């Protein structure tokens, strides 16, 4: 039996997009007869939700996972350092323990921080342990604004992206943009697998409920997610179409809430009574909220970060069977046909988004066929069982 150990700084098995992806990936490996366990480099961090569990746990699907540091991610600076020290120390001890069975265990690494990836590289290379890296995105430099330490963190991220990732035996990338970058850096194409994301279509099927909102958005509403462009597009609609409503599902998973600033922006645009914010909620509630929306939206601008990644929410949107309004960022045009599987507007162009919204609201009869076609296409591309089987076969090739 092939044994994998996933090492990650994401939440697991729940708590945001990264946790959702990794949970599905592990479930897919287990269904393929693999042995899989998870080591968590950081404590749980998802709003005010707290992990009511011990350091070692097991999911309902039988996947064991262990916190290497503290169970809850601390905000205090001293505790952060303590947490990191514990995590790195236990990681090194675990890696050293693989000496006896180094040829039967493969590591899956979903992390972009150099302080964790450097020990993995320094220990696995001499021992001959296979390491497979996930690369989900490029973090834009704007995310590292602030202190000198944040700048140091950025350079560590870049070193990991450009050099340490290329030492891995194989890579699982989320976009062709990332693939092209690594090919330019000399990484072998035969060691690259592109899988944009994973979705459990059975879980996200729509709930029977009444439509309450015209538009819906789900996810952490950061600047890269393009809500500002959607707000401006809504403000451009006139007449009967000016009465449309928007439900924003989610918030920053940890740290300061993004909603107060978004509410102020809505006020400036005259949208105060038209936009509802749920705040951060668990996935079971997200599913219910999506079912209450007529059209689901993802209006990201075109940036390095949006070109390099592929949003988890898109698969969930398609699985809900709703028509989708998106902008043409990243690999969208490669995977989906505009006008027959999805409705696409121009990135960073509120007027284009408004025009597409106007068309959708005036042509509701055509949206049902677009939704059906989009569902079928997305299921072939993103359904987690078949997708992880392909990835497993790729990883198993010597």
N, C-alpha and C positions, 0 to 999 in steps of 0.2 A: 504494500500500500504506500502510495506517495504521501510524504508528510511535508506540510507547509507550515511555516510560522510567519504570521503577519505582524510587522512592527509598525506602529503608527502613532501620530500625535493627534489624530482625530478622535472624536467621541465614538463609542461603540457600546452596544449595538444600535442605539438610537441617539438622537440629538443633533439634527441638522443634515445637510446634503451629503457631507463626507461620510457620516455614520451610515446613512441609508445606502450609499454605494458599497461600502465595505461589508455591511451586513449581507447584502444581496450577493456580493462576490464570494463571501465565505459559504453561504448557503449553496451557491452554485457548485463550488468545489466539493462540498460534502455530498451533494447529490451525484457527483461524478466518482464517488468512492474514495475520495482523498481524506486524509487526516489533517485537520486544520485547527490551529489555536492562535490566539491574538495576545500580543504584548502592547500595553498602552503606555506611551511615553509621558503622557500628561493626564492630569485628573479631568473629571467631567466638568464641562462648562457649557451650559445651555440655559441662559436666562436665570430665573429664580428656581428652576428645577434642580433638585439635589439627588445624587445617587444614593439610594437606600440599600447599600450592598457592601459586601466585604471586599478585601483586596483581590481575592480570587473568586471567580464566578463562572457561571455557564448559562448560555442563552437557552430559550425554549426549544431551539433546534439542535441543542447538544454541542454548541461550539464554546469551548472554554476561553475565558479572557482574564487577564491579570493586569492590575495597575502596578507599574514599576515604581512610581512615586506616590504622591498623595492621591486619595480617591477624588477629591474635589479640587479643581484648579484654583489656587489662591490668588488674591489680589495684592496682598501685602508683599513688599519687595523682598524682605528677608525670607519669608515663607516660599516665595518663588525660587530663590536661590537654593533653599533647602530641598525643595521639590525636584529641581533640576539635578542637584547633586545625587539624591537618592536614585532618581531614574537612570542617570548615566552609569552610576556604580552598579546597579542591578543589571543593567543592559550588558555591561562588560563581563560581569560574572556569568550571565547566561551564555553569552557568545563563547566564552572560554570553555564552558561545559559541553559545547558541541564537538569537542575534539574527538571523542570516541565514535560519534555517529555522524560525522561531518559529510559523509557521502550519501546519507539517506534523508537529510533534512535540507529543504530549500527555504530561503528567506524571501518574503515579499515585503518591500519597504515602501510605505506611503508617508513620506515626510520630506520636508525641504530645508530643514535646519542643520547647519554644519556641525554643531556640537554633538548631535546624535549620529549623523551619517559618517563623520570621520572615524569614530571608534569602530563602526560596522565595517568600513573599508579596511582599516588597519588590522583587524582581527580575521575577517573572512578571507582576505586574499592569501595570506600565508597558509591558512588551513584548507584552502580549496573549496570553501562552501559556496554554493551557487546563490547569487543574489539577483532578484528581479525587482526592478524599480517601477513604480507608478509615477508618471508625470502628468498632472491634471491641468496645469496652467502655468503662466508666467505672472508673478506678482509684480504689478506696476510700481515704479519707484515712488509714486505718490503715497503708497501705503506705508512707506518708511519715513515719512516726514516727521521732524521733531528733534529729539535729542541725538547726541553723538552716538550713543549706544544703538539707537535705531539705525543709524547709518552703517555702523559696524555689522549689524544684523543683515542689512541689505547686501553688503559685500559677501557675507557668508552665504546668503541665499544664491547669489550669482555664481560663486565658486562651486557650490553644490550642483547648480543647474548645468554649468559649462564643463565641469571636470569630473566630479564624483559620480554623477549619474552615468557618465560614459564608461565608468569602470564596471558597471553592472553587466551581468551575463546577457540579460534581455530586458527590454523596456515595454511597458504598456502605456501608450500615449492616448490622450483624449482628443487629439485633433491632427489633421494633416499639416497644419501650420507648424506644430511641434515636430512632426516627422521630418519636414523639409529642413528645419533648423538643425536637427541632429544628423541628418544626411550631409549637410554642409560642413558639420564638424567632424565628419569622417566615421560616424558610427554606422555599422553594417545594417543595410536594409533588412536582411534576413533575420535580424534580431529585434525587429520592431513590430509591434502589433498595435493597430489603431482601433480603439473601441470607444466611441464618444461618451457613453454612459450606460447605466443599467436601470431597468424599471421592472417592477412587479406589476404586470398588467391586471392580474386578478385582484390584488389589493386595492388598486386605484380606480377600479370600475365605479361609475357614478352611483351616488346614493339617491333614492327616490325622495325628492323634495321639491318645493316650489322655487321658481326663479325669483330672486329678490334684487339682484344687481345686474346691470347691463354688462359691466366689465369686471374681470377679476385678475389680480396679480398675487403670486405666491413667492415668498423667499425673503432673504435679508435685503431690504431696499437701499443698498449702497448706491453711490453715484454711478458706478459701472453698470448698474442694472437699468438705468434709463427711465426711472419714474418721472423725472423732471420733464423729459420730452413728451411723455404720455399726458402729464398734467397740462402742458401747453397745447397739445393737440386737442384735448377736451375743451379747453377754453376757446378754441377757434370754431367749434361747431355752433351753428345758429339754428333758430327756429325750434321745431319739435325735438331735433337731435341734441339740443343744448341741455335737455333734461336727463341725459344718461347719467348713470351712477357707477362708481368704481369701489370695489372692495379690495383693500390692501391687506394681505394675510402675511404676518410675520414682522420681525424686527431684527436688530443686531443680535446674534446669538449670545454674546456676552459684552460687557462694557456698557457705555452710555447708549441710551435709547436714541434711535434715529427719528422717531415719530414727531417729537415737538417741532423740529425744523421743517419736516414735511408738512405739518399742519400750517405753519406760517406761510409756506410757499403756496399752499392751496388757498389761503386767505387772500394773498396778493393777486391771485389769478381769478378770484371770485368763485372758487369751487368748494367753499367750506361745507355746504350742505350736501355736496355730491360725492364726497370721498369719505369712506368709513375705514378705520384702522382697527384690526383685531388685536394687535400686539403679538408677542411670541406665543405660539401654540404648538402642541404636539401633533404628529402626523395624522392621527385619527380625526382630529378636529379640522385639519387642513382639508382632508378628503370631503368632509361634509360642506365646508365653506365653498370649495370649488364647484360642488354640485348646485350651489345657489346662484352661480354666475352664468350668464348667457354666452359670453365670449371671454376667452382667457388671453392674456397679453404678456409679451416679453419684448420690450422695446429698447434693447441694449444699444449703446453707441459702438462705433468701431474703434477699439483700442487694442493694444497688444494683448491685454488680459482677456478681452472678449474674443479675439481671434484665436487665441491659444487654447481656450477652454470650451466646454460644452455643458450647458446648464442641466442639472438634475431635474429641475422643474419642468423642462420641456417634455420629457418622457411621461411625467405625471399628468401634464396637460392632455397629451394625446390619449393616454389611457382612460381619462375621464370622458372621452368621446365628445369633447366640446370643440367648436371652431376656434382656431388660434390666429391671433394677429401678432406677428413678429417682425423685427427688423432683420435686414440681410447681413448679419454679422457672422464672422467665422465660417464654419462649414455648412451653414444653413442651406445655401443654394446647391451644394454638392449632394445633400441628402434628400431635400424636399422640393417638390415642384410648386412654384408660386401660382396661386389661382386654382389649383386642382387638389392639393394636399394641405396647403397652408396659405394664409394671406400675408405677403411680405411687403413692408414699407422700407424706405431708405433710412439707413442709420443716421442718427443725429439730425433728422429733419422732421420737426413737429408737423409741418404742413403736409408732408407725405403721409405721416401717420394719421393725421386728421382726414385726409382724402380716402385712405383705406378704410378707416372707421365708418366714414359716410357711406361708402360702397357696401360694406357688410350690413349696416343697419337698414339700407334700402333694398338689399337683396337677400333677405333672410332665407328664402326658399333654396337658394344655391348653397347655403352654408352646411346643410345636412350632408350633401354629397361630399363636400370638401372635408368635413369631419370624418366621414367614413373612410375616405381614401387615405387621409392622414393617419388614422388609427392603424390601418393595415400596413402602411409603409413603416411607421414607427415600431410596430410590433416585431417586424422582421429585423429591424435594425437594433432595437434596444431591449427586447425581452431577455431577462437575466439568465434563464436556464440555458437556452441555446447559445447565448453570447459567451457565457462562462465556459461552456463545453469547448467552444472554439479556442478560447484563451488557454484552457488547460491543455488542449492538444498541442498548441503552439509552445507552451512552456515545457512540455514533455519531450519535445524533439531535442535530441542531443546535438 
